[in-house]
């Protein structure tokens, strides 16, 4: 049984999977993003998971963010092979964990907007309602729920409708435990404008029942994290926090601007833990150096 609860030592998540793949010189352009390498270079995906375990991560998030059966089929992969590749995302993370000798694996479930590849994972401006989102997520959810992961990481959720859809799927898979993390536009609201505190309050009964281990934020600016974590903690839930590095994406010039210091990031992670986070790590533009810093700071503070 996976134990993740307030009052226990926080667990350290990994950093950006795509960021680390890019550091190995890979171009991740195209709709499948890092999921393309599940078919083309699975050994490199495994190596990246290993890099993060070696840096001190307790949890690896598998490469399922944009890995959907339909996306693989659209690029010429047969449906059976597409299903195998979705499951393979978890297997590669498990292989890296087993070689390292310790740690947890979270199956990665990205939002509908990630498959659309149009930025709507940050706005929730979708063409599907809650029932439509349940139907869209169902096949991948069922594949990943049975893939042998310790947890399911529902990431970068931008809307209350999508949170409700994923919660319904979670309700329908006994024995599966998950966290839900949201893309947030400021220190209070998720992408569609709903206060995170309201979302957390609606999801709270699933934590009491043991199915939802945490609610929180990812793929968001670090400066917004403290108030978001406090909002989750205020409704009695453990929080998860793995924001971007602090750099800003310039869409017009198509490049990142600003800088991120891993030591400052690690120090900030401790403050998130003190505010109520039980899972902390990094998302876009964070790498092993950020995880190493978080590990050192968490160990020092919670020894």
C-alpha positions as CSV (number, residue, x, y, z in Angstrom):
1,X,0.0,0.0,0.0
2,X,1.3,3.4,-1.0
3,X,1.3,5.8,2.0
4,X,1.2,9.5,1.2
5,X,-0.3,11.7,3.9
6,X,0.1,14.9,5.8
7,X,2.5,14.6,8.6
8,X,4.8,12.1,6.8
9,X,8.1,13.0,5.2
10,X,7.4,14.6,1.8
11,X,8.1,12.6,-1.3
12,X,10.2,14.1,-4.1
13,X,8.9,13.9,-7.6
14,X,11.0,13.9,-10.7
15,X,11.6,16.9,-13.0
16,X,10.6,17.6,-16.6
17,X,10.7,14.5,-18.7
18,X,10.6,16.4,-22.0
19,X,13.2,18.9,-20.7
20,X,15.6,16.1,-19.9
21,X,15.0,14.4,-23.3
22,X,15.8,17.7,-25.0
23,X,19.0,17.9,-23.0
24,X,20.0,14.7,-24.8
25,X,19.6,16.5,-28.1
26,X,16.1,15.2,-29.1
27,X,13.7,17.4,-31.0
28,X,10.2,16.8,-29.6
29,X,8.3,18.8,-32.1
30,X,5.0,17.3,-33.3
31,X,1.7,16.3,-31.6
32,X,3.1,13.3,-29.7
33,X,5.9,15.3,-28.1
34,X,7.9,13.1,-25.7
35,X,5.5,10.1,-26.2
36,X,7.0,9.7,-29.7
37,X,10.1,8.3,-28.1
38,X,8.2,5.4,-26.5
39,X,8.3,3.8,-29.9
40,X,11.5,5.3,-31.4
41,X,13.9,5.4,-28.4
42,X,12.4,3.6,-25.4
43,X,15.9,3.1,-23.9
44,X,16.3,6.8,-23.7
45,X,13.0,7.3,-21.9
46,X,14.2,4.6,-19.4
47,X,17.5,6.4,-19.1
48,X,15.8,9.7,-18.2
49,X,13.7,8.1,-15.5
50,X,16.9,6.6,-14.1
51,X,18.6,10.1,-14.2
52,X,15.8,11.4,-11.9
53,X,16.0,8.4,-9.5
54,X,19.7,8.9,-9.3
55,X,19.2,12.6,-8.6
56,X,17.1,11.7,-5.6
57,X,13.5,11.4,-6.8
58,X,11.1,9.1,-4.9
59,X,8.6,9.1,-7.7
60,X,8.9,8.8,-11.5
61,X,6.0,10.1,-13.6
62,X,5.7,7.9,-16.7
63,X,5.7,9.3,-20.2
64,X,2.0,9.2,-20.8
65,X,1.2,12.9,-20.9
66,X,0.4,12.9,-24.7
67,X,0.4,9.2,-25.2
68,X,-3.0,8.3,-26.4
69,X,-4.1,5.4,-28.6
70,X,-5.7,7.8,-31.1
71,X,-2.6,9.9,-31.4
72,X,-0.5,6.9,-32.2
73,X,-3.1,5.6,-34.7
74,X,-3.2,9.0,-36.4
75,X,0.6,8.7,-37.0
76,X,0.3,5.3,-38.7
77,X,0.6,3.0,-35.7
78,X,-1.9,0.1,-35.5
79,X,-4.4,0.2,-32.7
80,X,-3.0,-2.8,-31.0
81,X,0.5,-1.3,-31.1
82,X,-0.9,2.0,-29.9
83,X,-2.4,0.4,-26.8
84,X,0.9,-1.4,-26.2
85,X,2.9,1.9,-26.3
86,X,0.5,3.5,-23.8
87,X,1.2,0.7,-21.4
88,X,4.9,0.7,-22.3
89,X,5.2,4.2,-20.7
90,X,4.6,2.7,-17.3
91,X,6.8,-0.3,-18.0
92,X,9.8,1.8,-18.8
93,X,9.5,3.8,-15.6
94,X,9.1,0.6,-13.6
95,X,12.2,-0.9,-15.3
96,X,14.2,2.2,-14.3
97,X,12.8,2.0,-10.7
98,X,13.6,-1.7,-10.4
99,X,17.2,-1.2,-11.6
100,X,17.6,1.7,-9.1
101,X,16.1,-0.5,-6.4
102,X,13.6,1.9,-4.8
103,X,10.9,4.4,-5.6
104,X,7.3,4.7,-6.9
105,X,5.9,5.0,-10.4
106,X,3.0,7.2,-11.3
107,X,1.2,6.6,-14.6
108,X,1.1,10.0,-16.4
109,X,-2.4,11.1,-17.6
110,X,-2.3,14.4,-19.5
111,X,-5.4,16.5,-20.2
112,X,-7.5,16.5,-23.3
113,X,-5.8,19.8,-24.2
114,X,-2.4,18.1,-24.4
115,X,-3.7,15.8,-27.2
116,X,-5.2,18.8,-29.0
117,X,-1.7,20.5,-28.8
118,X,-3.3,23.9,-29.0
119,X,-2.6,25.3,-25.5
120,X,-6.1,24.5,-24.2
121,X,-4.6,22.5,-21.3
122,X,-4.0,25.9,-19.8
123,X,-7.5,27.3,-20.5
124,X,-9.9,24.5,-20.4
125,X,-11.5,25.9,-23.6
126,X,-12.7,22.5,-24.9
127,X,-15.2,21.2,-27.4
128,X,-16.2,18.4,-25.1
129,X,-18.4,18.5,-22.0
130,X,-17.9,16.3,-18.9
131,X,-19.5,13.2,-20.4
132,X,-17.5,13.7,-23.6
133,X,-14.3,13.9,-21.5
134,X,-15.1,10.7,-19.7
135,X,-15.5,8.9,-23.0
136,X,-12.3,10.5,-24.4
137,X,-10.2,9.5,-21.4
138,X,-11.6,6.1,-20.8
139,X,-9.5,3.8,-23.0
140,X,-6.2,5.3,-21.9
141,X,-7.3,5.4,-18.3
142,X,-8.2,1.7,-18.3
143,X,-4.9,0.8,-19.9
144,X,-2.8,2.7,-17.4
145,X,-4.9,1.7,-14.4
146,X,-4.0,-1.9,-15.2
147,X,-0.3,-1.3,-16.2
148,X,1.2,-1.9,-12.7
149,X,1.9,1.7,-11.6
150,X,1.7,2.6,-7.9
151,X,-0.3,5.7,-8.6
152,X,-2.0,7.6,-11.4
153,X,-0.8,11.2,-11.9
154,X,-3.6,13.3,-13.5
155,X,-1.6,16.4,-14.6
156,X,-2.1,19.9,-15.9
157,X,-5.9,19.7,-15.6
158,X,-7.4,23.1,-16.6
159,X,-11.1,22.8,-15.8
160,X,-13.6,21.6,-13.3
161,X,-15.3,19.5,-16.0
162,X,-12.2,17.6,-16.7
163,X,-11.5,17.0,-13.0
164,X,-15.0,15.7,-12.6
165,X,-14.5,13.4,-15.6
166,X,-11.3,12.0,-14.2
167,X,-12.8,11.6,-10.8
168,X,-15.6,9.5,-12.3
169,X,-13.0,7.2,-13.9
170,X,-11.1,6.9,-10.7
171,X,-14.4,6.0,-8.9
172,X,-14.8,3.2,-11.4
173,X,-11.5,1.5,-10.9
174,X,-11.3,0.1,-7.3
175,X,-7.8,-0.2,-5.9
176,X,-6.4,2.6,-8.0
177,X,-5.0,5.7,-6.3
178,X,-4.3,9.0,-7.9
179,X,-3.4,12.6,-7.5
180,X,-4.9,15.5,-9.5
181,X,-2.8,18.6,-10.3
182,X,-4.0,21.6,-12.1
183,X,-2.6,24.3,-14.4
184,X,-3.4,27.6,-12.7
185,X,-3.5,31.1,-14.0
186,X,-2.7,32.9,-10.7
187,X,-2.4,32.1,-7.0
188,X,-6.1,31.2,-6.7
189,X,-7.7,29.9,-9.9
190,X,-7.3,27.0,-12.3
191,X,-7.3,27.5,-16.0
192,X,-11.1,27.8,-16.5
193,X,-11.3,30.4,-13.7
194,X,-12.6,28.1,-10.9
195,X,-10.9,28.7,-7.6
196,X,-8.7,25.7,-6.7
197,X,-10.1,25.7,-3.2
198,X,-13.6,24.9,-4.6
199,X,-12.2,22.1,-6.8
200,X,-10.3,20.6,-3.8
201,X,-13.4,20.8,-1.6
202,X,-15.5,18.9,-4.3
203,X,-12.8,16.3,-4.6
204,X,-12.1,15.9,-0.9
205,X,-14.5,13.0,-0.2
206,X,-12.4,10.8,-2.5
207,X,-9.4,11.5,-0.3
208,X,-11.3,10.4,2.8
209,X,-12.2,7.2,0.9
210,X,-8.5,6.6,0.2
211,X,-8.6,7.0,-3.6
212,X,-7.2,10.5,-4.0
213,X,-3.8,11.0,-2.4
214,X,-3.4,14.7,-3.1
215,X,-4.7,17.7,-5.0
216,X,-2.5,20.5,-6.3
217,X,-0.7,22.2,-9.1
218,X,1.8,21.6,-11.8
219,X,3.0,23.4,-15.0
220,X,2.4,26.8,-13.3
221,X,4.8,29.6,-12.2
222,X,6.5,28.9,-8.8
223,X,5.4,32.3,-7.4
224,X,1.8,31.1,-7.4
225,X,2.4,27.8,-5.6
226,X,2.4,28.9,-1.9
227,X,-1.1,30.3,-1.9
228,X,-2.4,27.4,-4.1
229,X,-1.0,24.8,-1.7
230,X,-2.5,26.7,1.3
231,X,-5.9,26.7,-0.4
232,X,-5.7,22.9,-0.8
233,X,-4.5,22.4,2.8
234,X,-7.3,24.7,4.1
235,X,-9.9,22.1,3.0
236,X,-8.0,19.3,4.7
237,X,-6.2,17.7,1.8
238,X,-2.6,16.9,1.2
239,X,-1.2,18.9,-1.7
240,X,1.1,18.1,-4.6
241,X,3.3,20.8,-6.2
242,X,5.6,20.6,-9.2
243,X,5.6,23.9,-11.0
244,X,7.7,25.1,-13.9
245,X,11.2,26.4,-13.4
246,X,10.2,30.0,-13.2
247,X,11.2,30.8,-16.8
248,X,8.5,32.2,-19.1
249,X,7.6,30.9,-22.6
250,X,7.6,33.6,-25.2
251,X,5.1,32.3,-27.7
252,X,5.9,35.0,-30.3
253,X,9.6,34.3,-30.3
254,X,9.1,30.6,-29.5
255,X,11.7,30.5,-26.7
256,X,12.1,30.6,-23.0
257,X,13.1,33.8,-21.2
258,X,14.3,34.4,-17.7
259,X,16.4,32.1,-15.5
260,X,15.9,29.5,-12.8
261,X,18.3,28.7,-10.1
262,X,18.1,25.1,-8.8
263,X,19.1,26.1,-5.3
264,X,16.4,28.7,-5.0
265,X,13.9,26.1,-6.5
266,X,14.9,23.6,-3.8
267,X,14.5,26.1,-1.0
268,X,11.1,27.1,-2.4
269,X,10.0,23.5,-2.4
270,X,10.6,23.3,1.4
271,X,8.2,26.2,1.9
272,X,5.6,24.3,-0.2
273,X,6.0,21.3,2.1
274,X,5.6,23.5,5.1
275,X,2.4,24.9,3.6
276,X,0.9,21.4,3.2
277,X,2.5,19.7,0.2
278,X,3.4,16.0,0.6
279,X,4.7,15.6,-3.0
280,X,7.1,18.2,-4.5
281,X,9.1,18.3,-7.7
282,X,9.4,20.1,-11.0
283,X,7.7,20.4,-14.4
284,X,8.8,22.2,-17.5
285,X,12.4,23.4,-17.7
286,X,13.4,21.6,-14.5
287,X,16.0,18.8,-14.6
288,X,18.1,16.5,-12.3
289,X,19.8,19.5,-10.8
290,X,16.5,20.8,-9.5
291,X,15.5,17.4,-8.1
292,X,18.9,17.1,-6.4
293,X,18.4,20.5,-4.8
294,X,14.9,19.5,-3.6
295,X,16.2,16.2,-2.2
296,X,18.9,17.9,-0.2
297,X,16.6,20.6,1.2
298,X,13.8,18.2,2.1
299,X,16.2,15.8,3.8
300,X,17.7,18.7,5.8
301,X,14.4,20.1,6.8
302,X,12.5,16.9,7.5
303,X,15.3,14.6,8.8
